[in-house]
Amino acid sequence: MIDYLRMLRIRDWIKFYPLFPLAGAYLAGGGRYEILLVLVAYTCIISYAFVVNNYFDAEIDRLHRRKMESGTNPLAAGKVSERGVLLLMMALVLTPLTLSIRLDSLGAAFVIINLLVLTAYSERRIRLKERYLWDAVSHGLMFGALPFLSGYLLSGGDITRGIILISLLFFIVGCEALIAHQIVDYAEDLGSTTTTVTRIGVMNGLLMLGGLAALSLVFAFAAARIYQLSLAVTAASALYLVAYPAYSVRGMLNDISHRPCAERGGADRGDPEVPSEPIPGKRELRDRGSRWGFR
């Protein structure tokens, strides 16, 4: 039973991803009952995201020494059965569907879309997680915009211009989470899988992350103007939106600032003098600041 709970990888998401649907429910003016049901529904949905990812990645993870040592995929380690995991996924899908249909039909439709994107992200034939740019777009949708809009609609909210701006803001934050994770995992991913950052290189990945952070500030200031937020709240939000991506890749930024370009193991593919293979043993490039990126 413990190994089935480990399939949910709760420690990877409990402090971050539930905030988006709860923010939607709160802004919609939902009562305790609606907010509780949204929380239960999205606890199941986020858990499903990690279980389905483990399910389709089981064969790959068996070859991944770090993941086998960490025990993040009990299915790959043979500690749970495939049939048991399928039953677990079914329960994690049926529970939020039942709850969302009870609350609001449009909100339930967004929940269904969210579940479909989560499945397409990992499913072997579609595999959005290995498609250039689509990995970041789908990550921003399935963990940022869609959970927020679902929580908002399930709690009885009506879509307004301000809500659309906030959903776009959360979409960008979701994109940032994955790009930051890919930057930190660059040396490990290169040659073993395909991500947006392995295609464009670390330096371009950092530029993309900075561009997303700047764009998030634009949407945040626009939303603050619509809702007439105080200067203190606006400034705090802006500080977080800048600090979050920088903190996520702090180890890589520190490494780049202290090493010659040729030692970065393909840090910039636009530079023909930089080797395209990672330097062996450079596991210190990783840090846990980007742990919220979903892989």
C-alpha positions in Angstrom: 0.0 0.0 0.0 2.8 2.4 0.8 4.3 1.9 -2.6 1.0 2.8 -4.3 1.0 6.0 -2.2 4.6 6.7 -3.4 3.3 6.5 -7.0 1.4 9.8 -6.2 4.7 11.6 -5.5 2.9 13.9 -3.1 6.0 15.6 -1.8 6.8 16.8 -5.4 3.6 18.9 -5.7 1.8 19.4 -2.4 3.3 22.9 -1.7 2.8 24.4 -5.1 0.3 23.0 -7.6 -2.9 22.9 -5.4 -2.6 26.7 -5.0 -3.9 27.3 -8.6 -7.3 25.7 -8.3 -7.7 27.0 -4.8 -6.9 30.5 -6.0 -9.7 30.1 -8.6 -12.2 28.9 -6.0 -11.3 31.8 -3.7 -11.7 34.4 -6.4 -15.0 33.0 -7.4 -16.3 33.6 -3.9 -16.8 29.9 -3.2 -17.9 28.7 0.2 -16.2 26.2 2.4 -18.1 23.4 0.7 -17.1 24.3 -2.8 -13.5 25.0 -1.9 -13.2 21.7 -0.1 -14.6 19.8 -3.1 -12.2 21.7 -5.4 -9.3 20.8 -3.2 -10.3 17.1 -3.1 -10.9 17.0 -6.8 -7.6 18.6 -7.7 -5.6 16.5 -5.2 -6.8 13.5 -7.2 -6.1 15.2 -10.5 -2.6 16.2 -9.6 -2.0 12.8 -8.2 -3.2 11.3 -11.4 -0.8 13.4 -13.4 2.2 11.9 -11.5 0.8 8.4 -11.6 0.2 8.4 -15.3 3.6 9.9 -15.9 5.2 7.0 -13.8 3.1 4.5 -15.7 4.2 5.5 -19.2 7.8 6.2 -18.0 8.3 2.9 -16.3 10.5 1.3 -18.9 12.6 4.5 -19.3 12.9 4.9 -15.5 14.3 1.4 -15.1 17.4 2.7 -17.0 17.6 5.9 -14.9 19.9 5.2 -12.0 18.9 8.3 -10.0 15.2 7.6 -10.2 15.6 4.0 -9.3 17.7 5.0 -6.2 15.2 7.7 -5.2 12.2 5.3 -5.5 10.0 7.8 -7.2 8.6 5.2 -9.6 7.6 2.0 -7.7 6.2 0.5 -10.9 9.6 0.7 -12.6 11.1 -1.0 -9.5 8.5 -3.8 -9.6 7.1 -2.9 -6.2 3.5 -2.4 -7.5 1.6 -4.2 -10.3 0.5 -2.7 -13.6 -3.1 -3.8 -12.9 -3.0 -2.1 -9.5 -1.7 1.1 -11.0 -4.4 1.1 -13.7 -7.1 0.7 -10.9 -5.5 3.6 -9.0 -5.6 5.8 -12.1 -9.2 4.9 -12.6 -10.1 6.0 -9.1 -8.1 9.2 -9.4 -10.1 10.1 -12.6 -13.6 9.0 -11.5 -13.4 10.9 -8.1 -12.8 14.4 -9.5 -15.3 13.8 -12.4 -18.0 12.9 -10.0 -17.3 15.9 -7.8 -17.0 18.4 -10.6 -20.3 17.2 -12.3 -22.0 17.8 -9.0 -20.7 21.4 -8.8 -20.8 22.9 -12.3 -21.1 21.5 -15.8 -18.8 24.0 -17.4 -16.3 23.5 -14.7 -16.6 19.7 -15.2 -15.8 20.3 -18.9 -12.5 22.1 -17.9 -11.7 19.2 -15.6 -12.1 16.8 -18.4 -9.9 18.9 -20.7 -7.3 19.1 -17.9 -7.3 15.3 -17.5 -6.9 14.8 -21.3 -3.9 17.2 -21.5 -2.3 15.5 -18.5 -2.7 12.1 -20.2 -1.4 13.4 -23.6 1.7 14.8 -21.9 3.0 11.4 -21.0 1.1 9.0 -23.3 3.6 7.1 -25.6 2.0 8.0 -29.0 1.4 11.6 -28.2 4.2 12.4 -25.7 3.8 16.1 -25.4 6.6 16.2 -22.9 9.1 15.4 -25.7 7.8 17.8 -28.3 9.6 21.1 -28.9 7.7 24.0 -27.1 4.6 21.8 -26.7 6.1 20.5 -23.5 6.1 23.9 -21.9 2.8 24.9 -23.4 1.1 21.8 -22.1 2.7 22.1 -18.7 1.5 25.7 -18.4 -2.0 24.6 -19.3 -2.3 21.5 -17.2 -0.8 22.9 -14.0 -1.5 26.6 -14.3 -4.4 27.9 -16.4 -6.7 24.9 -16.5 -6.6 24.2 -12.7 -7.2 27.9 -12.0 -10.2 28.2 -14.4 -11.6 24.8 -13.3 -11.5 25.9 -9.6 -13.0 29.2 -10.5 -15.9 27.7 -12.5 -16.6 24.9 -10.1 -17.1 27.5 -7.4 -19.7 29.4 -9.4 -17.6 32.1 -10.9 -18.3 34.0 -14.2 -15.4 34.5 -16.6 -14.2 38.1 -16.8 -11.3 39.9 -18.5 -9.5 40.0 -15.1 -9.9 36.2 -14.7 -8.5 35.6 -18.2 -5.5 37.8 -17.4 -4.9 35.8 -14.2 -5.2 32.5 -16.0 -2.6 33.7 -18.5 -0.4 34.6 -15.7 -0.7 31.2 -14.1 -0.1 29.6 -17.5 3.2 31.5 -17.8 4.2 30.4 -14.3 3.5 26.8 -15.3 5.7 27.2 -18.3 8.4 28.7 -16.2 8.4 25.7 -13.8 9.1 23.2 -16.6 11.7 25.3 -18.4 13.6 25.9 -15.1 13.5 22.2 -14.4 14.8 21.4 -17.9 17.6 23.9 -17.5 18.7 22.2 -14.2 18.4 18.7 -15.8 20.1 19.7 -19.0 23.3 17.6 -18.6 21.3 14.5 -17.6 18.7 14.9 -20.4 21.1 15.6 -23.2 21.4 12.4 -25.3 18.7 10.5 -23.3 15.5 12.5 -24.0 14.2 15.5 -26.0 13.1 18.7 -24.3 12.8 22.3 -25.4 16.0 23.1 -23.6 18.0 20.2 -25.0 17.1 21.6 -28.4 17.9 25.3 -27.8 20.7 25.0 -25.2 21.0 26.2 -21.6 21.8 29.9 -22.5 18.8 30.2 -24.8 16.7 28.4 -22.1 17.7 31.0 -19.6 16.8 33.7 -22.1 13.4 32.0 -22.6 12.9 31.8 -18.8 13.7 35.5 -18.5 11.3 36.4 -21.3 8.5 34.4 -19.6 9.3 36.2 -16.3 9.0 39.6 -18.0 5.8 38.5 -19.7 4.3 37.4 -16.3 5.0 40.9 -14.9 3.0 42.4 -17.8 0.0 40.3 -17.0 0.4 40.8 -13.3 0.4 44.6 -13.6 -2.6 44.4 -15.9 -4.5 42.3 -13.4 -3.5 44.6 -10.5 -4.8 47.6 -12.4 -8.2 45.9 -13.1 -8.6 44.7 -9.5 -7.1 47.9 -8.1 -4.6 46.1 -5.9 -2.5 48.1 -3.4 1.0 49.1 -4.3 2.4 46.7 -1.6 0.5 43.7 -2.9 1.5 44.5 -6.5 5.2 45.0 -5.5 5.2 41.7 -3.6 3.7 39.8 -6.5 6.2 41.3 -8.9 9.1 40.4 -6.6 7.9 36.8 -6.4 7.5 36.6 -10.2 11.1 37.6 -10.7 12.6 35.8 -7.7 10.9 32.4 -8.4 12.5 31.6 -11.8 15.9 33.0 -10.7 15.9 30.9 -7.5 14.8 27.8 -9.5 18.0 27.9 -11.6 20.3 29.5 -9.1 22.8 26.6 -9.2 23.1 26.9 -13.0 23.4 30.7 -12.9 26.2 30.4 -10.4 28.0 27.8 -12.5 27.7 29.8 -15.6 29.1 32.9 -13.9 32.1 31.1 -12.6 33.1 28.8 -15.5 34.5 29.5 -19.0 32.0 28.9 -21.7 33.8 25.9 -23.1 33.4 24.1 -19.8 29.6 24.3 -19.7 29.0 21.1 -21.6 26.8 22.6 -24.4 25.5 25.5 -22.4 25.0 27.4 -25.6 24.4 25.5 -28.8 24.7 28.7 -30.8 28.4 28.7 -30.0 30.2 26.3 -32.3 33.2 26.1 -29.9 31.0 24.7 -27.1 30.9 20.9 -26.9 27.5 19.3 -27.4 28.0 16.6 -24.8 27.7 17.1 -21.0 30.9 17.0 -19.0 31.0 13.7 -16.9 30.5 14.1 -13.2 28.9 17.5 -13.3 26.0 16.4 -11.1 26.6 19.5 -8.9 24.9 21.5 -11.6 21.6 20.2 -10.3 19.7 21.7 -7.4 16.3 21.2 -6.0 15.1 24.7 -6.7 13.2 23.5 -9.8 11.6 20.5 -8.2 8.1 21.7 -9.2 8.9 21.1 -12.9 6.9 18.0 -13.9 8.9 15.3 -15.6 
